[in-house]
Amino acid sequence: MSSCLTYGIDYPHSPVHCPACWADQQQARTLAALEEANTLKRQELALREDAGWVEPKPRAQPRPTYILPDTTPKQQRYGAKGGIQI
């Protein structure tokens, strides 16, 4: 759809309600994001050329410690779980 559905209506509308306006808005957002990415890449390349770019060293991650559940059989005391004493 290439034309706005609300052409000729005398009130403003939201791009959410018009597929053509929504596509235009999304295309503008994509273009702005790509321009920002290009600007950041240019800055990075300039810093790399001037030797001002420093690669961060990866931090050593501590090894995870696993604790196994206690599997020893437990002895039940009389009346510990409830019930009746006779």
C-alpha positions as CSV (number, residue, x, y, z in Angstrom):
1,M,0.0,0.0,0.0
2,S,1.6,3.2,-1.1
3,S,-0.8,5.9,-0.2
4,C,-2.3,7.1,3.0
5,L,-5.8,5.8,3.8
6,T,-6.9,9.0,5.5
7,Y,-6.1,11.3,2.6
8,G,-8.6,14.1,2.6
9,I,-9.7,13.7,6.2
10,D,-9.4,16.9,8.2
11,Y,-8.0,15.3,11.4
12,P,-4.5,13.9,12.1
13,H,-4.1,10.2,12.6
14,S,-1.6,7.9,14.2
15,P,0.7,5.8,11.9
16,V,-0.6,2.7,13.8
17,H,-3.9,3.1,12.1
18,C,-2.6,3.6,8.6
19,P,-0.4,0.9,7.0
20,A,1.2,3.4,4.6
21,C,2.1,5.8,7.3
22,W,3.4,3.0,9.5
23,A,5.7,1.7,6.8
24,D,7.0,5.3,6.3
25,Q,7.6,5.6,10.0
26,Q,9.4,2.3,10.2
27,Q,11.6,3.1,7.2
28,A,12.5,6.5,8.8
29,R,13.4,4.7,12.1
30,T,15.5,2.1,10.2
31,L,17.3,4.9,8.3
32,A,18.1,6.8,11.5
33,A,19.4,3.6,13.2
34,L,21.7,2.9,10.2
35,E,23.0,6.4,10.2
36,E,23.8,6.2,13.9
37,A,25.6,2.9,13.4
38,N,27.7,4.4,10.6
39,T,28.6,7.4,12.8
40,L,29.7,5.1,15.6
41,K,31.7,2.9,13.3
42,R,33.5,6.0,11.9
43,Q,34.3,7.0,15.4
44,E,35.7,3.5,16.2
45,L,37.8,3.5,13.0
46,A,39.2,6.9,13.8
47,L,40.2,5.8,17.3
48,R,41.8,2.6,15.9
49,E,43.8,4.7,13.5
50,D,45.0,7.1,16.2
51,A,45.9,4.1,18.5
52,G,43.4,5.4,21.0
53,W,41.3,2.2,20.8
54,V,41.9,-0.3,23.6
55,E,40.4,-3.7,23.3
56,P,38.9,-4.8,26.7
57,K,40.4,-7.9,28.1
58,P,37.9,-10.6,28.9
59,R,37.4,-11.1,32.6
60,A,38.0,-14.5,33.9
61,Q,34.8,-16.1,35.0
62,P,34.9,-18.0,38.2
63,R,34.1,-21.7,37.8
64,P,30.7,-22.6,39.1
65,T,30.5,-24.7,42.3
66,Y,28.0,-27.5,42.3
67,I,26.7,-28.9,45.6
68,L,25.2,-32.3,45.4
69,P,22.1,-32.9,47.4
70,D,22.4,-35.0,50.6
71,T,21.4,-38.6,49.7
72,T,22.0,-40.2,53.1
73,P,18.9,-41.9,54.4
74,K,17.3,-40.0,57.3
75,Q,15.9,-41.9,60.2
76,Q,12.4,-40.8,61.2
77,R,11.8,-40.2,64.8
78,Y,8.6,-41.5,66.2
79,G,5.9,-38.8,65.9
80,A,8.1,-36.4,64.0
81,K,5.8,-36.5,60.9
82,G,2.6,-36.5,62.8
83,G,0.2,-39.3,63.5
84,I,-1.2,-40.7,66.7
85,Q,0.7,-42.1,69.7
86,I,-1.2,-45.0,71.1
